[in-house]
């Protein structure tokens, strides 16, 4: 029965086209083990690699992960510094280890605030992945849903001021086209491990009709089997998009 239900959840017609994951619980995972929070982030980064590859293997077309929010800058300086080092290390490893993976890595959020060396690695990663045709992996770094909407509104206002767009022409398609995820489908499923049950400023526009699965497992303990359970729950949902 287990094998049958797993095959059901992983059938292409039941998979979400766009999956979002809020990678939560690294700090609590480390605290439970008497370790510094940075150890939790390191463990979480290893899980991220495994889950990203697994998503690509089973046929997820778009995966967006919440790595660092606009609010995370308020954390202790030593933790933020450790995260910057970890991001740099991850990208260096990705450039080395993911060369054979047909995953197109994209970054959403205002990356201009990061150290120059990290910005260079982000640009190099995007360049290396530019011609890949596999799963699109959006890494949300210095990302906030409200900030994204404000930026999109500013761009629309600039077009109106320049005379290339009339106010009456502003609709959902126009605003969506100015988001970081322009050209991508809206998210179908958002998974949040760690036991917390909130969106935390993640993909506010794109999640208008997303399904949510909250799981009582800390991110460093998250496994492909946990993902399968969430996908099975998603496959059972009846999505009506406001209809009957």
VOFITOR-317121 format. One line per field, with one value per residue: residue number from 1; x, y, z of N, C-alpha, C in turn. Coordinates in Angstrom, 3 decimals. Each point is the difference from the previous one (the first is absolute). Layout:
zafi = (NUM_...)
n_c1 = (X_...)
n_c2 = (Y_...)
n_c3 = (Z_...)
ca_c1 = (X_...)
ca_c2 = (Y_...)
ca_c3 = (Z_...)
c_c1 = (X_...)
c_c2 = (Y_...)
c_c3 = (Z_...)
This chain:
zafi = (1_2_3_4_5_6_7_8_9_10_11_12_13_14_15_16_17_18_19_20_21_22_23_24_25_26_27_28_29_30_31_32_33_34_35_36_37_38_39_40_41_42_43_44_45_46_47_48_49_50_51_52_53_54_55_56_57_58_59_60_61_62_63_64_65_66_67_68_69_70_71_72_73_74_75_76_77_78_79_80_81_82_83_84_85_86_87_88_89_90_91_92_93_94_95_96_97_98_99_100_101_102_103_104_105_106_107_108_109_110_111_112_113_114_115_116_117_118_119_120_121_122_123_124_125_126_127_128_129_130_131_132_133_134_135_136_137_138_139_140_141_142_143_144_145_146_147_148_149_150_151_152_153_154_155_156_157_158_159_160_161_162_163_164_165_166_167_168_169_170_171_172_173_174_175_176_177_178_179_180_181_182_183_184_185_186_187_188_189_190_191_192_193_194_195_196_197_198_199_200_201_202_203_204_205_206_207_208_209_210_211_212_213_214_215_216_217_218_219_220_221_222_223_224_225_226_227_228_229_230_231_232_233_234_235_236_237_238_239_240_241_242_243_244)
n_c1 = (0.832_1.103_0.443_-1.230_-0.117_1.247_-0.263_-1.118_0.680_0.829_-1.250_0.482_-1.160_0.621_1.155_0.406_-0.430_-0.431_1.086_-0.534_1.187_-0.584_1.292_-0.824_0.635_0.872_-0.408_-1.274_0.300_0.749_-0.975_-0.804_1.040_-0.295_-0.364_0.966_-0.737_1.252_0.102_-1.091_0.541_1.139_-0.646_-0.657_1.192_0.485_-1.024_0.227_1.285_-0.205_-0.767_0.871_0.986_-0.594_-0.296_1.244_0.378_-0.900_0.525_0.398_-0.812_-0.609_1.120_-0.722_1.207_-0.468_1.066_-0.383_-0.747_-0.758_-0.755_0.683_0.081_-1.162_0.404_0.544_0.879_0.332_-1.325_-0.237_1.109_-0.414_-1.187_0.627_0.751_-1.102_-0.635_1.104_0.107_-1.317_0.100_1.089_-0.627_-1.019_0.853_0.510_-0.996_-0.628_1.233_-0.168_-0.487_-1.107_0.530_-0.981_1.081_-0.992_0.178_-0.863_-0.146_0.246_0.754_-0.358_-0.680_0.201_0.985_0.954_0.743_-1.035_-0.071_1.327_-0.088_-0.901_0.732_1.069_-0.706_-0.561_1.234_0.522_-1.080_0.413_0.709_-0.129_-0.546_0.659_-0.121_-0.893_1.141_-1.035_1.108_-0.905_0.765_-0.064_-0.908_-0.964_-1.138_-0.042_1.291_-0.267_-1.122_0.689_1.004_-0.909_-0.602_1.213_0.261_-1.189_0.228_1.200_-0.632_-0.841_0.985_0.541_-1.281_0.678_-0.673_-1.256_-0.413_-0.838_1.264_0.068_0.448_-0.544_-0.214_-0.328_-0.679_-0.587_-0.041_-0.222_-0.522_0.684_-1.211_0.166_-1.078_-0.046_-0.464_-1.192_0.362_0.102_1.160_-0.278_1.203_-0.459_1.231_0.285_-1.225_0.664_-1.041_0.931_-0.332_0.111_-0.935_-0.426_0.392_-0.191_0.477_1.100_-0.280_-0.596_0.335_1.074_0.334_-0.317_1.213_-0.431_1.281_-0.183_0.865_1.098_0.317_0.976_-1.190_-0.268_-0.791_0.473_0.025_0.506_0.820_0.219_0.069_0.742_0.700_-0.062_0.243_0.941_0.389_-0.248_0.597_-1.133_0.685_-0.753_1.041_-0.775_0.070_-0.815)
n_c2 = (-1.203_-0.019_-1.016_-0.496_0.388_-0.463_-1.063_-0.061_0.272_-0.909_-0.338_0.220_-0.639_-0.557_0.097_0.803_0.918_0.741_-0.396_0.462_0.220_0.150_0.138_-0.494_0.460_0.641_1.179_-0.385_-0.465_1.091_0.780_-0.841_0.241_1.181_0.264_0.722_1.093_0.410_-0.896_0.582_1.181_-0.480_-0.573_1.146_0.553_-0.989_0.204_1.285_-0.308_-0.829_0.890_0.951_-0.841_-0.335_1.262_0.248_-1.015_0.401_1.123_0.556_0.884_0.471_0.350_0.569_0.276_0.117_0.668_1.257_0.394_1.000_-0.794_-0.898_1.205_-0.126_-1.133_-0.668_1.007_-0.745_-0.082_1.288_0.288_-0.902_0.586_1.177_-0.477_-0.438_1.134_0.641_-0.761_0.175_1.274_0.068_-0.698_0.826_1.007_-0.659_-0.190_1.122_-0.083_-1.209_0.841_-0.411_0.746_0.820_0.497_0.515_1.295_-0.039_1.310_0.921_-0.558_1.255_-0.450_-1.065_-0.623_0.791_-0.728_0.166_1.286_-0.067_-0.753_0.862_1.022_-0.596_-0.266_1.192_0.440_-0.796_0.400_1.064_-0.966_-0.226_-1.178_-0.346_-0.512_0.971_0.309_0.555_0.671_0.102_1.027_0.473_-0.935_0.808_-0.639_0.728_-0.190_-1.255_0.081_0.556_-0.833_-0.971_0.538_0.120_-1.222_-0.387_0.666_-0.536_-1.104_0.227_0.328_-1.066_-0.255_-1.066_0.425_-0.272_0.834_0.227_-0.062_0.524_-1.226_-1.149_-0.114_1.293_-0.051_-1.120_0.725_0.708_-1.177_-0.453_-0.522_1.140_-0.456_-0.109_-1.227_0.334_0.143_-1.314_-0.270_0.385_-0.479_-0.064_-0.494_-0.635_-0.222_0.994_0.816_0.582_1.031_0.854_0.678_-1.221_0.455_1.201_0.530_-0.713_0.175_0.836_-1.027_0.227_-1.275_-0.238_-0.448_-0.005_-0.143_-0.885_0.469_0.102_1.088_0.059_-0.324_0.944_-0.971_-0.679_-0.855_1.012_0.248_-1.293_0.059_1.098_-0.641_-1.026_0.801_0.570_-1.223_-0.055_1.176_0.647_0.393_0.989_0.643_-0.084_-1.087_-0.792)
n_c3 = (0.000_0.797_-0.740_0.104_1.273_0.141_-0.770_0.751_1.106_-0.540_-0.300_-1.213_-0.203_1.037_-0.625_0.968_-0.835_1.020_0.617_1.120_0.540_1.184_-0.171_0.909_1.055_-0.760_0.486_-0.058_-1.199_-0.187_0.446_-0.619_-0.784_0.566_-1.246_-0.544_-0.155_-0.163_0.993_0.470_-0.286_0.494_1.030_0.143_-0.226_0.751_0.832_-0.103_-0.032_1.012_0.622_-0.311_0.202_1.134_0.231_-0.398_0.762_0.900_-0.503_1.162_-0.557_1.090_0.613_0.963_0.480_1.241_-0.443_-0.337_1.025_-0.413_0.772_-0.693_-0.566_0.649_-0.515_1.021_0.033_1.061_0.202_-0.223_0.692_0.885_-0.148_0.032_0.966_0.585_-0.300_0.349_1.083_0.217_-0.366_0.741_0.942_-0.151_-0.142_1.037_0.890_-0.327_-0.484_0.514_0.898_-0.587_0.966_-0.311_0.571_0.715_0.126_1.003_-0.064_0.905_-0.940_-0.285_1.028_-0.741_0.662_-0.493_0.832_0.820_-0.272_0.019_1.077_0.438_-0.470_0.536_1.097_-0.085_-0.239_0.938_0.671_-0.647_-0.538_1.276_-0.233_1.095_1.204_0.178_0.579_0.626_0.260_0.969_-0.355_1.240_0.181_-0.412_0.226_1.117_0.249_-0.366_0.709_0.982_-0.199_-0.091_1.058_0.520_-0.472_0.457_1.140_-0.102_-0.353_0.996_0.848_-0.567_0.262_0.449_1.053_-0.323_0.964_-1.006_-0.419_1.218_-0.095_0.348_-1.306_-0.015_1.133_-0.398_-1.107_1.104_0.306_1.029_0.145_-0.608_-0.643_1.317_0.112_0.477_1.268_-0.114_0.557_1.255_0.233_1.236_0.144_1.105_-0.457_-0.583_0.151_-0.723_-0.789_1.012_-0.682_-0.245_-1.175_0.527_-1.103_-0.095_1.284_-0.828_-0.779_0.742_-0.015_1.277_0.283_1.258_0.301_0.943_-0.889_0.700_-0.679_0.911_0.513_-0.867_-0.462_-1.039_1.020_0.718_-1.015_-0.093_1.322_-0.145_-0.913_0.822_1.023_-0.750_-0.352_1.297_-0.107_0.212_-1.051_0.499_0.510_1.044_-0.764_-0.619)
ca_c1 = (-0.832_0.883_0.571_-1.073_-0.328_1.132_-0.062_-1.120_0.424_1.080_-0.446_0.116_-1.246_-0.326_1.081_-0.098_0.890_0.902_0.049_0.722_0.370_0.547_0.956_-0.055_0.307_1.434_0.470_-0.550_0.680_1.315_-0.194_-0.359_1.211_1.037_0.936_-0.263_-1.009_0.667_0.042_-1.313_-0.049_0.847_-0.760_-1.123_0.502_0.211_-1.328_-0.468_0.591_-0.617_-1.397_-0.032_0.289_-1.122_-1.092_0.335_-0.099_-1.384_-0.738_-0.457_0.510_0.466_0.150_0.448_0.326_0.203_1.305_0.350_-1.038_0.379_-0.033_1.082_1.114_-0.115_0.588_1.323_0.998_0.834_-0.789_-0.099_1.321_0.167_-0.847_0.652_1.084_-0.637_-0.508_1.166_0.489_-0.972_0.084_1.268_-0.186_-0.975_0.685_0.864_-0.684_-1.264_0.215_-0.680_-1.439_-0.725_-0.810_0.247_-0.070_-0.399_-0.026_-1.032_0.272_0.962_1.319_0.997_0.441_0.964_1.404_0.351_0.446_-1.196_-0.695_0.736_-0.333_-1.385_0.032_0.660_-0.922_-1.060_0.595_0.266_-1.281_-0.876_-0.526_-0.576_-1.422_-0.665_-0.759_0.412_0.150_0.061_0.486_-0.431_1.035_-0.417_-1.304_-1.209_-1.126_-0.456_1.021_-0.132_-1.171_0.332_0.907_-0.782_-0.843_0.891_0.323_-1.210_-0.142_1.005_-0.502_-1.088_0.630_0.701_-1.003_-0.056_-1.097_-1.098_-0.549_-1.109_0.552_0.594_-0.801_0.799_1.068_1.042_0.709_0.694_1.161_1.074_0.464_1.223_-0.360_-0.672_0.111_-0.137_-1.355_-0.182_0.329_-1.131_0.098_1.051_0.266_0.786_0.305_0.351_-1.154_-0.581_-1.069_-0.199_0.649_1.230_0.383_0.554_-0.801_-1.345_-0.811_0.021_-0.651_-1.427_-0.789_0.877_-0.324_1.021_0.202_0.889_0.503_0.673_1.355_0.945_0.551_1.159_-0.448_-0.945_0.489_-0.862_-1.233_-0.870_-0.503_-1.004_-1.233_-0.622_-0.494_-1.198_-1.058_-0.358_-0.720_-1.347_-0.769_-0.877_0.284_-1.105_0.369_-1.148_-1.178_-0.736)
ca_c2 = (1.203_1.150_0.216_0.462_1.397_0.838_0.151_0.905_1.364_0.417_-0.006_1.368_0.773_0.406_0.806_1.457_0.532_0.915_-0.336_0.917_-0.569_0.904_-0.876_0.546_-0.869_-0.259_0.446_-0.870_-1.291_0.131_0.218_-1.291_-0.818_0.748_0.486_1.373_0.080_-0.166_-1.439_-0.315_0.505_-0.874_-1.235_0.338_0.184_-1.334_-0.528_0.740_-0.596_-1.302_0.165_0.637_-1.044_-0.940_0.670_-0.028_-1.386_-0.485_0.733_1.341_0.923_1.225_-0.124_1.240_-0.221_1.221_-0.170_1.138_1.010_1.387_0.168_-0.756_0.883_0.391_-1.038_0.376_0.170_-1.189_-0.976_0.501_-0.204_-1.433_-0.318_0.501_-0.960_-1.239_0.229_0.027_-1.376_-0.780_0.338_-0.539_-1.441_-0.224_0.200_-1.160_-1.289_-0.047_0.239_-1.033_0.071_0.891_0.873_1.412_0.713_1.393_0.622_1.013_0.844_1.072_-0.545_1.073_0.271_-1.017_0.330_-0.033_-1.340_-0.836_0.465_-0.534_-1.421_-0.065_0.305_-1.114_-1.139_0.262_-0.103_-1.409_-0.712_0.744_-0.790_-1.261_-0.126_-0.827_0.689_1.338_0.099_1.372_0.125_1.303_0.541_1.373_0.056_0.220_0.146_1.390_0.775_-0.348_0.695_1.422_0.195_-0.172_1.189_1.086_-0.187_0.329_1.456_0.573_-0.173_0.977_1.320_0.101_0.030_-1.273_-0.779_0.820_-0.541_-0.919_-1.249_-0.762_-1.132_-1.004_-0.458_1.026_-0.030_-1.278_0.060_0.748_-0.738_-0.790_-1.266_0.296_-1.063_-1.301_-0.230_0.201_-1.176_-0.900_-0.590_0.502_-0.882_0.592_-0.871_0.609_0.138_1.335_0.017_1.343_0.204_0.755_0.931_-0.805_-0.136_0.459_0.088_-1.271_-1.068_0.327_-1.232_-1.120_-0.897_0.040_-1.179_0.294_-1.279_0.085_-0.535_1.090_-0.105_-0.891_-1.389_-0.212_-1.024_-0.209_-0.662_1.064_0.689_-0.879_0.094_1.278_-0.095_-0.828_0.854_0.927_-0.750_-0.278_1.236_0.384_1.416_0.565_1.344_0.908_-0.550_-1.040)
ca_c3 = (0.000_0.067_-1.318_-0.874_0.305_-0.386_-1.452_-0.253_0.309_-0.886_-1.391_-0.531_0.009_1.367_0.558_-0.179_-1.028_0.710_1.423_0.866_1.296_1.005_0.691_1.356_1.129_0.153_1.306_1.048_-0.152_0.634_1.433_0.600_0.072_0.693_-1.008_-0.434_-1.056_-1.293_-0.297_-0.560_-1.373_-0.816_-0.198_-0.872_-1.363_-0.559_-0.315_-1.168_-1.197_-0.226_-0.386_-1.316_-0.987_-0.014_-0.714_-1.419_-0.457_-0.084_-1.024_0.358_-1.011_0.663_1.443_0.635_1.410_0.779_0.628_0.853_-0.198_0.275_1.453_0.635_0.331_1.407_0.846_0.521_-1.068_-0.206_-0.742_-1.374_-0.597_-0.265_-1.154_-1.211_-0.283_-0.449_-1.361_-0.895_-0.090_-0.766_-1.415_-0.511_-0.153_-1.069_-1.269_-0.200_0.079_-0.729_-1.427_-0.780_0.284_-0.920_0.849_-0.283_1.273_-0.091_1.319_0.119_1.150_-0.230_0.339_-0.003_1.373_0.409_-0.275_-1.421_-0.389_-0.120_-1.208_-1.152_-0.099_-0.470_-1.435_-0.686_0.031_-0.976_-1.339_-0.265_-0.125_-0.915_-1.117_0.461_-0.329_1.006_1.042_0.399_1.441_0.497_1.372_0.508_0.881_0.300_-0.652_0.781_-0.905_-0.027_-0.715_-1.416_-0.537_-0.051_-1.137_-1.225_-0.141_-0.421_-1.421_-0.755_0.082_-0.905_-1.368_-0.164_-0.067_-1.281_-1.062_-0.733_0.562_0.502_1.256_-0.273_-0.522_1.100_0.453_0.688_-0.880_-0.012_1.280_0.091_-0.879_0.648_1.170_-0.193_-0.641_-1.275_-0.992_0.654_0.516_1.438_0.809_0.239_1.331_0.887_1.141_1.084_1.129_1.293_0.872_-0.120_-0.994_-0.540_-1.293_0.264_-1.065_-1.091_-1.222_0.340_-1.217_-0.728_0.766_0.131_0.003_0.360_1.095_1.043_0.838_1.123_0.495_1.292_-0.111_-0.217_-1.346_-0.139_0.067_-1.102_-0.922_-1.173_0.433_0.503_-1.181_-0.615_0.787_-0.333_-1.383_0.041_0.540_-1.077_-1.033_0.504_0.092_-1.122_-0.243_-0.770_-0.428_0.140_-0.661_0.722)
c_c1 = (0.868_0.567_-1.042_-0.317_1.138_-0.005_-1.126_0.434_1.033_-0.378_0.002_-1.277_-0.377_1.087_-0.294_0.971_1.063_-0.136_0.796_0.296_0.585_0.904_0.196_0.397_1.475_0.513_-0.479_0.640_1.343_-0.137_-0.313_1.228_1.148_1.055_-0.292_-0.991_0.619_0.080_-1.322_-0.123_0.845_-0.722_-1.163_0.418_0.223_-1.331_-0.568_0.538_-0.695_-1.431_-0.115_0.249_-1.159_-1.188_0.239_-0.200_-1.446_-0.859_-0.611_0.618_0.584_0.045_0.524_0.215_0.310_1.288_0.335_-0.993_0.532_0.030_1.157_1.217_-0.034_0.573_1.385_1.036_0.830_-0.758_-0.130_1.323_0.233_-0.831_0.633_1.136_-0.583_-0.533_1.151_0.532_-0.937_0.118_1.291_-0.122_-0.957_0.643_0.889_-0.795_-1.241_0.173_-0.735_-1.511_-0.652_-0.987_0.394_-0.217_-0.277_-0.020_-1.079_0.214_1.040_1.379_1.083_0.546_1.056_1.431_0.326_0.396_-1.189_-0.792_0.672_-0.322_-1.436_-0.047_0.622_-0.917_-1.096_0.522_0.227_-1.296_-0.891_-0.657_-0.591_-1.508_-0.771_-0.778_0.571_0.000_0.158_0.475_-0.332_0.994_-0.195_-1.319_-1.102_-1.141_-0.498_0.981_-0.085_-1.170_0.238_0.895_-0.743_-0.870_0.833_0.321_-1.203_-0.186_0.985_-0.453_-1.133_0.584_0.702_-0.963_-0.099_-1.126_-1.046_-0.551_-1.109_0.489_0.612_-0.965_0.925_1.190_1.163_0.812_0.798_1.277_1.169_0.522_1.286_-0.288_-0.725_0.245_-0.118_-1.438_-0.070_0.299_-1.275_-0.043_1.143_0.099_0.803_0.212_0.198_-1.174_-0.631_-1.033_-0.308_0.844_1.299_0.492_0.606_-1.001_-1.458_-0.919_-0.171_-0.763_-1.502_-0.882_0.860_-0.633_1.158_0.061_1.021_0.397_0.812_1.347_0.926_0.731_1.233_-0.354_-0.930_0.612_-0.875_-1.311_-0.992_-0.607_-1.076_-1.327_-0.748_-0.593_-1.258_-1.180_-0.479_-0.847_-1.437_-0.897_-0.857_0.145_-1.061_0.272_-1.188_-1.267_-0.679_0.601)
c_c2 = (1.255_0.333_0.561_1.468_0.927_0.221_0.956_1.447_0.515_-0.084_1.439_0.815_0.482_0.858_1.496_0.430_0.889_-0.276_1.045_-0.671_1.094_-0.854_0.499_-1.043_-0.279_0.352_-0.900_-1.390_0.030_0.137_-1.304_-0.869_0.715_0.562_1.461_0.002_-0.209_-1.471_-0.457_0.464_-0.860_-1.310_0.238_0.166_-1.345_-0.634_0.692_-0.596_-1.313_0.150_0.645_-1.024_-0.986_0.601_-0.027_-1.394_-0.444_0.820_1.323_0.984_1.286_-0.250_1.323_-0.264_1.333_-0.162_1.108_1.109_1.406_0.266_-0.689_0.860_0.412_-1.059_0.442_0.064_-1.248_-1.071_0.422_-0.221_-1.453_-0.416_0.480_-0.944_-1.289_0.141_-0.046_-1.411_-0.852_0.292_-0.510_-1.503_-0.315_0.146_-1.193_-1.298_-0.114_0.193_-1.013_-0.002_0.993_0.858_1.441_0.801_1.477_0.564_1.072_0.754_1.047_-0.463_1.080_0.300_-0.993_0.450_-0.185_-1.393_-0.937_0.402_-0.541_-1.479_-0.192_0.229_-1.153_-1.213_0.168_-0.162_-1.458_-0.752_0.543_-0.865_-1.343_-0.010_-0.853_0.831_1.385_0.050_1.466_-0.010_1.410_0.487_1.501_0.278_0.265_0.247_1.424_0.879_-0.265_0.745_1.503_0.294_-0.121_1.226_1.196_-0.088_0.338_1.515_0.701_-0.095_0.979_1.401_0.217_0.032_-1.274_-0.903_0.960_-0.619_-1.022_-1.354_-0.874_-1.093_-1.018_-0.463_0.986_-0.052_-1.293_0.003_0.772_-0.683_-0.757_-1.279_0.209_-1.120_-1.391_-0.182_0.307_-1.291_-0.806_-0.509_0.646_-0.933_0.782_-1.033_0.842_0.164_1.377_-0.003_1.427_0.149_0.788_0.799_-0.701_-0.108_0.433_0.046_-1.381_-1.114_0.210_-1.239_-1.229_-0.858_0.053_-1.341_0.391_-1.316_0.195_-0.723_1.174_-0.210_-0.900_-1.487_-0.368_-0.945_-0.058_-0.689_1.008_0.779_-0.830_0.070_1.289_-0.029_-0.862_0.800_0.983_-0.702_-0.290_1.243_0.208_1.501_0.583_1.423_0.970_-0.483_-1.047_-1.373)
c_c3 = (0.000_-1.372_-0.955_0.246_-0.393_-1.511_-0.395_0.199_-0.993_-1.477_-0.518_0.100_1.403_0.644_-0.136_-1.090_0.640_1.494_0.748_1.332_0.896_0.890_1.434_1.039_0.216_1.393_1.125_-0.047_0.713_1.515_0.723_0.222_0.698_-0.929_-0.332_-1.163_-1.377_-0.406_-0.592_-1.441_-0.940_-0.312_-0.950_-1.450_-0.679_-0.393_-1.240_-1.293_-0.352_-0.516_-1.380_-1.100_-0.118_-0.763_-1.503_-0.569_-0.213_-0.959_0.399_-0.986_0.600_1.505_0.539_1.480_0.668_0.789_0.993_-0.280_0.276_1.499_0.708_0.349_1.473_0.943_0.487_-1.126_-0.270_-0.786_-1.465_-0.722_-0.361_-1.207_-1.299_-0.422_-0.569_-1.416_-1.006_-0.222_-0.853_-1.491_-0.622_-0.239_-1.138_-1.368_-0.332_-0.150_-0.883_-1.505_-0.868_0.227_-0.944_0.797_-0.276_1.271_-0.247_1.422_0.019_1.312_-0.376_0.442_0.072_1.389_0.472_-0.294_-1.485_-0.463_-0.195_-1.238_-1.259_-0.209_-0.496_-1.506_-0.790_-0.062_-1.042_-1.423_-0.385_-0.301_-1.120_-1.070_0.419_-0.209_1.011_0.998_0.284_1.519_0.385_1.446_0.470_1.048_0.133_-0.709_1.018_-0.962_-0.102_-0.772_-1.502_-0.635_-0.092_-1.197_-1.320_-0.261_-0.461_-1.489_-0.888_-0.028_-0.933_-1.445_-0.293_-0.163_-1.331_-1.184_-0.803_0.505_0.545_1.286_-0.230_-0.515_1.096_0.441_0.671_-0.840_-0.012_1.288_0.156_-0.832_0.574_1.256_-0.314_-0.784_-1.325_-1.008_0.581_0.486_1.492_0.744_0.284_1.431_0.759_1.194_1.038_1.092_1.255_0.937_-0.023_-1.128_-0.430_-1.254_0.120_-1.201_-1.218_-1.158_0.200_-1.218_-0.641_0.714_0.153_0.059_0.292_1.085_0.996_0.726_1.059_0.650_1.279_-0.044_-0.289_-1.321_-0.101_0.088_-1.159_-1.030_-1.258_0.360_0.573_-1.169_-0.679_0.751_-0.309_-1.407_-0.071_0.537_-1.068_-1.058_0.413_0.006_-1.246_-0.206_-0.936_-0.491_0.021_-0.651_0.857_-0.301)
